[in-house]
Amino acid sequence: MKRAFIQLHIAVFLAGFTGVLGRLISLNEALLVWYRLIITCAAIWILFGFKKKLRTPGRLQMLKAAGIGCILVLHWVSFYAGIKYATVSTTLVCFSAIGFFTAILEPLLLRKRFDAIEILLGLLVISGIIIVFHFDPRYKTGIIISLISAFFASIFPVLNRPLLQAMDVESATRYQLSGGFLFMSLILPFYQHLFPSAILFPSLTDWLWLLVLALICTVLAYTLSMRALQKIPAFTVNLTYNLEPIYGIALAFLIYREDKSVSSGFYYGLALIVAAIVLQMLRLQQIMRKAAG
């Protein structure tokens, strides 16, 4: 369990860079995700091929993995769209809503009992987001898109956990991202028609950041989080990912000086989100101590 938590926190730390990289890359959100998936899928097939971990799961498992990959793609596209319409820090604050969505969706999808404490902690995060929105309504569209992104992100680990009981991490990762790439390739022409972009091909600088995004912040972070998910409940994984905004916001403040453009309400809302994270961590420590005793 301890190793799983370390893997999870490394993955979260790496994920904190994705928002900053999304703003650095000049492509629109759909093209950014498409190019990201090209590099990621190529890296995974080559890497796992060298390690001789190219196992072929059953057809049903492959389809399930590909379907979950489509949900991941929808999360990525809406996440980067949120950044384009708002700021990195605002989008990352809204991303914290995954804890609330998971507390509702996990019992519904997996037919489990609702956990009142999880729902209350999730509502604490939602309260923080409402405060940010109330004090800073400039990014209304970006906030709504970012909340949609958080919704898709919350579905992903809930469906992934039972899948990983039947599939190894490498196979699940490979077919999820490959399925996501095929899905993104199918919808990309329609997306470009609805939201045309003047820039279709990455510049040399864009390729550099895409490589960092795909290899370090996707392949490495994704594999670590998948391994952690085999041992840790989905709600805990999602709530831990609330640390991603902390890392990402710190980077956005440092690189883009977004601290100069946010209102005081941003900090009040962020304080509530941090409180929810701390309370859940303390709760988990208490649960683990009781289990060990």
C-alpha positions in Angstrom: 0.0 0.0 0.0 2.8 2.4 0.9 4.5 1.8 -2.5 1.2 2.4 -4.2 0.8 5.8 -2.5 4.3 6.8 -3.5 3.6 5.9 -7.2 0.3 7.8 -7.0 2.0 11.0 -5.7 4.7 10.9 -8.3 2.0 10.6 -11.0 0.1 13.5 -9.5 3.2 15.6 -9.4 3.9 14.9 -13.1 0.2 15.6 -14.0 0.6 19.0 -12.4 2.7 20.0 -15.4 0.1 19.2 -18.0 -1.9 22.4 -17.7 1.2 24.6 -18.1 2.3 22.5 -21.1 -1.1 22.9 -22.6 -0.8 26.6 -22.6 2.7 26.5 -24.0 1.6 24.5 -27.0 0.1 26.6 -29.8 -2.3 24.0 -31.1 -6.0 24.0 -30.3 -7.2 21.4 -27.7 -8.3 18.7 -30.2 -5.1 18.8 -32.2 -3.0 18.9 -29.1 -4.7 15.7 -27.7 -4.4 14.0 -31.1 -0.6 14.7 -31.5 -0.2 13.8 -27.8 -1.8 10.4 -28.4 0.3 9.7 -31.5 3.5 10.0 -29.5 2.1 8.3 -26.5 0.8 5.2 -28.4 4.0 4.8 -30.4 6.1 5.0 -27.2 3.9 2.5 -25.3 3.8 -0.1 -28.1 7.6 0.2 -28.6 8.4 0.2 -24.8 6.1 -2.7 -23.9 7.4 -4.6 -27.0 11.0 -4.4 -25.8 9.9 -5.5 -22.4 7.9 -8.4 -24.0 4.7 -7.3 -22.3 2.5 -7.3 -25.4 -0.1 -9.7 -24.1 -3.4 -10.0 -26.0 -6.4 -9.9 -23.7 -9.9 -11.1 -24.6 -12.0 -9.2 -27.1 -14.5 -8.0 -24.5 -11.7 -6.7 -22.3 -10.1 -4.9 -25.2 -13.4 -3.2 -26.1 -13.9 -2.2 -22.5 -10.4 -0.7 -22.3 -10.9 1.1 -25.6 -14.2 2.5 -24.3 -12.5 3.8 -21.2 -9.9 5.4 -23.4 -12.6 7.3 -25.2 -13.7 8.8 -21.9 -10.1 9.8 -21.1 -9.9 11.6 -24.5 -13.1 13.5 -23.7 -11.5 14.6 -20.4 -8.3 15.7 -22.1 -10.0 17.7 -24.8 -12.3 19.5 -22.4 -9.4 20.1 -20.0 -7.3 21.9 -22.5 -10.4 23.7 -23.9 -11.0 25.0 -20.3 -7.4 26.4 -20.3 -8.0 28.1 -23.6 -11.2 29.8 -22.4 -10.0 30.6 -18.8 -6.6 30.3 -17.2 -4.4 27.3 -16.1 -5.1 28.0 -12.4 -8.8 28.4 -12.8 -9.1 25.2 -14.8 -7.1 23.3 -12.3 -9.2 24.5 -9.4 -12.3 23.2 -11.2 -10.6 19.9 -11.8 -10.8 19.3 -8.1 -14.5 18.6 -8.5 -13.6 15.0 -9.5 -13.8 14.1 -5.7 -17.4 15.1 -5.6 -18.3 13.4 -8.9 -16.6 10.2 -7.8 -18.4 10.1 -4.5 -21.7 10.1 -6.5 -20.7 8.0 -9.5 -18.7 5.2 -7.9 -21.6 3.9 -5.8 -24.0 4.2 -8.8 -21.7 2.5 -11.3 -20.3 -0.2 -9.0 -23.5 -0.7 -6.9 -21.8 0.2 -3.7 -23.1 2.1 -0.6 -22.8 5.8 -0.6 -20.2 7.2 1.8 -21.5 10.3 3.6 -18.1 11.5 4.5 -16.9 11.3 0.9 -19.9 13.2 -0.3 -19.3 15.9 2.4 -15.7 16.2 1.4 -16.7 16.5 -2.2 -19.2 19.2 -1.4 -16.5 21.1 0.4 -14.5 21.1 -2.8 -17.5 22.2 -4.8 -18.0 25.0 -2.3 -14.5 26.2 -3.0 -15.2 26.2 -6.8 -18.4 28.2 -6.3 -16.5 30.8 -4.3 -13.9 31.1 -7.1 -16.7 31.5 -9.6 -18.7 34.0 -7.5 -15.7 36.2 -7.0 -14.3 35.9 -10.5 -17.1 35.5 -13.2 -14.8 36.5 -16.1 -14.1 32.9 -17.0 -17.7 31.5 -16.9 -17.3 29.4 -20.1 -13.9 28.1 -19.1 -15.2 27.1 -15.7 -18.2 25.2 -17.1 -16.0 23.4 -19.6 -13.5 22.6 -16.8 -16.2 21.1 -14.7 -17.2 18.9 -17.6 -13.6 17.8 -17.8 -13.7 16.9 -14.1 -16.8 14.9 -14.7 -15.2 12.7 -17.4 -12.0 12.4 -15.2 -14.1 11.0 -12.3 -15.6 8.3 -14.5 -12.2 7.1 -15.7 -10.8 5.5 -12.5 -14.2 4.2 -11.3 -14.4 2.1 -14.5 -10.7 1.4 -14.5 -10.5 -0.3 -11.1 -12.7 -3.3 -11.9 -11.0 -3.6 -15.3 -7.6 -3.8 -13.7 -8.7 -6.8 -11.7 -9.0 -8.8 -14.9 -6.3 -7.1 -17.0 -2.6 -6.3 -16.4 -1.6 -2.6 -16.3 0.4 -2.7 -19.5 -2.4 -4.2 -21.6 -5.0 -1.9 -20.2 -2.8 1.2 -20.8 -2.0 0.1 -24.3 -5.6 -0.6 -25.4 -7.1 2.4 -23.6 -4.7 4.9 -25.2 -4.9 3.2 -28.6 -8.7 3.2 -28.5 -8.6 6.8 -27.4 -6.4 7.6 -30.4 -8.8 5.9 -32.9 -11.7 7.8 -31.3 -9.9 11.1 -31.5 -9.0 10.4 -35.1 -12.7 9.8 -36.0 -14.0 12.9 -34.3 -11.2 15.3 -35.2 -12.5 16.3 -38.7 -15.9 17.2 -37.2 -14.3 19.1 -34.3 -12.1 21.0 -36.7 -15.2 21.8 -38.8 -17.1 23.2 -35.8 -14.0 24.9 -34.2 -11.6 25.6 -37.1 -8.0 26.3 -36.2 -5.4 28.2 -38.2 -2.5 26.2 -36.9 -2.6 22.5 -38.0 1.0 21.4 -37.5 3.2 21.7 -34.5 6.2 24.0 -34.6 9.6 22.7 -33.5 9.0 24.2 -30.0 5.5 22.6 -29.9 7.1 19.2 -30.7 9.5 19.6 -27.8 6.7 20.3 -25.4 4.5 17.5 -26.9 7.3 15.0 -26.3 7.6 16.1 -22.6 3.8 15.9 -22.3 3.5 12.5 -24.0 6.5 10.6 -22.6 6.8 12.0 -19.1 3.5 13.5 -18.1 1.4 10.7 -19.9 3.3 7.4 -20.3 5.2 7.6 -17.0 2.4 9.3 -15.0 -0.3 7.1 -16.5 1.5 3.8 -15.7 2.3 4.9 -12.1 -1.3 5.9 -11.4 -2.7 2.7 -13.0 -0.4 0.6 -10.7 -1.6 2.6 -7.7 -5.2 2.1 -8.7 -4.8 -1.7 -8.3 -4.3 -1.1 -4.5 -6.1 2.1 -3.7 -9.8 2.9 -4.0 -11.0 5.2 -6.9 -12.2 7.9 -4.5 -8.8 8.1 -2.8 -7.0 8.2 -6.1 -9.3 11.0 -7.4 -9.1 13.0 -4.1 -5.3 12.7 -4.2 -5.3 14.1 -7.7 -6.7 17.2 -6.1 -3.0 17.9 -5.4 -2.6 18.3 -9.1 -4.1 21.8 -9.0 -1.7 22.8 -6.2 1.3 21.8 -8.3 -0.1 23.2 -11.5 -1.2 26.5 -9.9 2.2 27.0 -8.4 3.8 26.5 -11.8 1.2 28.8 -13.5 1.9 31.5 -10.9 5.6 31.1 -11.4 5.7 30.9 -15.2 2.7 32.9 -16.3 2.3 35.1 -13.2 -1.4 34.3 -13.1 -1.3 35.3 -9.4 -1.6 38.9 -10.7 -4.9 38.2 -12.5 -6.8 36.2 -9.9 -9.2 37.6 -7.3 -9.2 37.1 -3.5 -12.0 34.6 -4.0 -9.6 32.4 -5.8 -7.6 31.9 -2.6 -10.6 31.5 -0.4 -11.9 28.7 -2.7 -8.5 27.1 -2.9 -8.2 27.0 0.9 -11.4 25.0 1.1 -10.1 22.5 -1.5 -6.9 22.1 0.4 -8.8 21.5 3.6 -10.8 18.7 1.9 -7.6 17.1 0.8 -6.0 17.3 4.2 -9.1 15.9 5.9 -9.3 12.9 3.6 -5.6 12.2 4.1 -6.0 12.2 7.9 -9.1 10.0 7.5 -7.1 7.5 5.4 -4.3 7.4 7.9 -6.7 6.6 10.7 -8.3 3.8 8.6 -4.9 2.3 7.8 -3.8 2.4 11.5 -7.0 0.6 12.5 -6.4 -2.0 9.8 -2.8 -2.5 10.9 -3.8 -2.7 14.6 
